[in-house]
Amino acid sequence: MAKLIDGRALAEKMYQDLTQEVRLLGARGVIAKLGIILVGDHRASLLYIKQKQEAAQKYGIGITLNHFDEKITETELIANLEKIQTKSNYSGLIIQLPLPAHLSTDRALDALRPSLDVDCLTSANLGKLLVNTPYFWPPTVAGIMTILSSLKIKLKGARVAVVGTGRLIGKPLVVALMNAEATVFACNDQTSDLKAHCLAADIIISAAGVPNLIRGEMVKNGAIVIDAGTTIVHNKIQGDVDFDLVSAKAKFLTPTPGGVGPLTVAHLLRNTVLAAKILYP
């Protein structure tokens, strides 16, 4: 039976250090502030924003939601982004994804200034991650690396299957693992024989957003399984992993919720504080 990885406990350890950094900034009259851009009323986005708001307010970090109608044009959105970045005093700014289909995610993200991009999703910041000189780590990627570090996993030479190669998690995670000299199998919806790739892996990290995609017969005994995929099913968050079947095979397993998610929020707020320290040295 797998040992569960408690993401909430790991996040709480981070917040202990973060609280001290917030106090030190406050002593200089600096408040770390996060701005969130939301377009429309995507149900999962509203849930994730609530989690960020609750954590920010608890630990003394300012947070403001900028909510736009789902029918906003791309030109209007980018103009508003420029206005917000010029006139606000945010230390970090994120665009809550997904955007409505008529808006270009790439163009919207690249309208953010890299110094404010605490989600690390602009082309500039992803490029810096590629060459291993990032301003910020993408929060979910950083959360996953925190989990692996807590388990004292040596990534050099480890075989890691990353399932899902989206811009938010999968692609930057593959880069981060390659920078750590792991052997990475990058699997997407066109990958043939996903089961074989997963069975060959010492570590499986799924970020596909497909419930029960990772099943027991896809996991070798003693593997580490990290579930970073999330889907809202009947108003509840569900991961990519068939929890009951995989827990009988894996050595370590993250639950959903309570695994990667709390660390994603913690690293987002840590990036916001780091950005404030850079902005006000």
Sequence and secondary structure as in RCSB ss.txt:
>XXXX:A:sequence
MAKLIDGRALAEKMYQDLTQEVRLLGARGVIAKLGIILVGDHRASLLYIKQKQEAAQKYGIGITLNHFDEKITET
ELIANLEKIQTKSNYSGLIIQLPLPAHLSTDRALDALRPSLDVDCLTSANLGKLLVNTPYFWPPTVAGIMTILSS
LKIKLKGARVAVVGTGRLIGKPLVVALMNAEATVFACNDQTSDLKAHCLAADIIISAAGVPNLIRGEMVKNGAIV
IDAGTTIVHNKIQGDVDFDLVSAKAKFLTPTPGGVGPLTVAHLLRNTVLAAKILYP
>XXXX:A:secstr
  EE  HHHHHHHHHHHHHHHHHHHHHTT   EEEEEEES  HHHHHHHHHHHHHHHHTT EEEEEEE TT  HH
HHHHHHHHHHHH   SEEEE S   TTS HHHHHTTS TTT TT  SHHHHHHHHTT  SS  HHHHHHHHHHHH
TT   TT EEEEE   TTTHHHHHHHHHHTT EEEEE TT S HHHHHHT SEEEE S  TT B GGGS TT EE
EE   EEETTEEE SB HHHHHTT SEE  TTTSHHHHHHHHHHHHHHHHHHHH  
